Amino acid sequence: MKYSQNIEELSSIFQLLGISRIETRIISALMDKGEMSARRLEKELDVQQPGISIGTKNLLERGWIGERTIQVANRGRPQKFYVIVVGLDTIDRELLEKIKENEEKITKLRNIILEVNK
């Protein structure tokens, strides 16, 4: 229960910084369990395949996770596996940069409001 409560708190903070709930859940699962297939992420997180695909695509673009594809002999489509490729310090640094950007935007907004109300 505590784990899911922490994920919910993390998700709401991350969403303010432009990181979706599913991305937060994927990152948390990979940190907790290590490398996982897309199919296992679907089952662990109880999220359908399109949601996992969107979340992993965004995390790949951020450079936070890596992907490898394995073709199982004579078995349909290849399986994709994901793993965290950055440390918490990198994620922390990027989040702090986002916070700073948001603080600058808030300051500009306040200045505009002050100007309008003069």
C-alpha positions in Angstrom: 0.0 0.0 0.0 2.8 2.4 0.9 4.5 1.8 -2.5 1.4 2.7 -4.4 0.8 5.8 -2.3 4.4 6.9 -3.0 3.8 6.3 -6.7 0.7 8.4 -6.6 2.5 11.3 -4.8 5.4 11.0 -7.3 3.0 11.0 -10.2 1.3 14.2 -9.2 4.6 16.0 -8.7 6.0 14.6 -12.0 2.8 15.6 -13.9 3.4 19.2 -12.9 6.8 18.9 -14.5 5.5 17.4 -17.8 6.0 13.7 -17.0 2.9 11.6 -17.4 1.6 9.2 -14.8 2.4 6.2 -17.0 5.9 7.3 -17.5 6.3 7.6 -13.7 4.9 4.2 -13.2 7.2 2.7 -15.9 10.3 4.3 -14.3 9.3 3.1 -10.9 8.7 -0.4 -12.1 12.0 -0.6 -13.9 13.8 0.8 -10.8 12.1 -1.7 -8.6 12.3 -4.8 -10.8 15.1 -4.1 -13.3 14.9 -4.9 -17.0 11.3 -5.8 -18.1 9.6 -6.7 -21.3 6.8 -4.5 -22.7 4.4 -7.4 -22.0 5.5 -7.7 -18.4 5.1 -3.9 -17.9 1.6 -4.2 -19.2 0.8 -6.9 -16.7 2.6 -5.4 -13.7 1.1 -1.9 -14.3 -2.3 -3.2 -15.5 -2.0 -0.9 -18.5 -2.8 -1.7 -22.1 -0.2 -2.0 -24.8 -0.8 1.5 -26.4 -0.2 3.2 -23.0 3.1 1.3 -22.4 4.2 2.1 -26.0 3.5 5.9 -25.5 5.2 5.9 -22.1 8.3 4.0 -23.2 8.6 6.1 -26.4 8.6 9.3 -24.3 11.2 7.9 -21.8 13.4 6.7 -24.7 13.3 10.2 -26.2 14.3 11.6 -22.8 17.2 9.2 -22.7 16.1 7.8 -19.3 15.5 4.2 -20.5 17.1 1.9 -23.1 15.5 -0.7 -25.3 16.6 -4.0 -26.8 14.6 -6.2 -29.1 14.8 -10.0 -29.0 13.3 -12.3 -31.7 12.2 -15.6 -30.2 12.7 -18.4 -32.8 9.6 -19.0 -34.8 7.4 -16.9 -32.6 5.7 -13.8 -34.1 6.8 -10.3 -33.4 10.1 -9.6 -31.5 9.8 -8.7 -27.8 11.0 -5.4 -26.6 12.8 -5.1 -23.2 13.4 -1.9 -21.3 15.9 -0.9 -18.7 16.8 2.3 -16.8 20.0 3.8 -18.4 20.5 6.9 -16.3 21.1 7.3 -12.6 18.8 9.1 -10.2 21.2 12.0 -10.2 20.5 12.6 -13.9 16.7 12.4 -13.4 17.0 14.7 -10.4 19.1 17.2 -12.3 16.6 17.3 -15.2 13.7 17.7 -12.8 15.4 20.6 -11.0 16.0 22.3 -14.4 12.2 21.9 -15.1 11.4 23.4 -11.7 13.7 26.3 -12.5 12.1 26.9 -15.9 8.6 26.8 -14.2 9.8 29.3 -11.5 11.0 31.7 -14.3 7.6 31.4 -16.1 5.8 32.1 -12.8 7.9 35.2 -12.2 7.2 36.5 -15.7 3.5 35.8 -15.2 3.5 37.7 -11.9 5.3 40.6 -13.6 2.7 40.7 -16.4 -0.1 40.6 -13.9 1.4 43.5 -11.9 1.8 45.5 -15.1 -1.8 45.0 -16.1 -3.1 45.9 -12.6 -1.2 49.2 -12.4 
